[in-house]
């Protein structure tokens, strides 16, 4: 069973500041979730093939075709700083 100290530890790792009421609420909710996983662990799945989805779905995407943008100057004009035909960006160098 999950206790409040474990919820505090998870909140600390996630950089969350929880009120005592939230700690109590999350302790109960996370305990219920873990209890549900315990129920699922009791199921015999030896003859069940691994899957990522319960139903078959396919992703419909458009063809990714490279096309040059027709108005290069419009793009360059929107840059905060430019040098001729190039974007000018701050120099970032790590001395390590």
N, C-alpha and C positions, 0 to 999 in steps of 0.2 A: 504494500500500500504506500502511496505517495504521501509524504508529510510536508509541512510548511517549510522546513529547513531546505528540503530539496527544491521547492519552488523558489525560494530565495536564491539558492545557488544558480539555478537556471536563469532567473531574472538578472542576476549579477553578470553572468556570462554573456547574456544578450544585451547588456547595458541598459536594462529597464529599471526604473524606479517605481516600485509598487507600493501602494498604501496597504495597511493591514487588511482592509476590506477586500482589496484586489487579491492579496495573497490568499485569503480564505476562499474567495470565489475560484481562483485558478487552481487551488489545491483540490477542490471538489471536482471541477471540470476536467482537469488532467487525470485525476484518479478514475473518473468515469471512462475516459478515452482508453487508459491503460487496461481497465477492466474489460472493455470491449475487445481489445487485442488478446487478452487472456482467453476470452470465449472463442475467438478465431483460431487460436493455437490448438484448441481441442478438436478441431475438424480434421478428418482423415483426407489428405489431399494427395495420397501416393499415386493415384491414377489420373490426376488432373495435370494436363500439360501447362507449363509456365506460359503466361501471357502478360501483355502490358495493358490490354483493354478487354472489357467484358464483351464488347461488340466489335465487329469489323468496321473500320472506317478508313477512308483514304483521304489524303490531303490534296486538295485541288489548288494548284498554284499556276501562275502565268509563267510563260517562258521568260527567262531572264536574258534579255538581249541588250547588248551594249549599244548605246546610241549617244552620239555627241550632242551636247546642249547647243541649240542654235544661236543663242545670244551670250557669248562668252563675256562681252563687255558688261552686260547687266549683272552677271555674277561678281565680276571684279569690282564694280561700283558699290556693291553692297558690303564689301569687306571693310572692317574697321581701319585697316592700314594695308597698303599695297606698295609694291615696288615694280613698276612696269606691268608686265603680264603675270605677276606672281603675288600671292598673299604674303604679307609680312607678319610674322609671328614672333613672340618673345623667345629669346634664346633660353633653353632649359638644359643645363649641364650639371651632372652629378659629379662632384669632385672625388667621390669614393671610387 
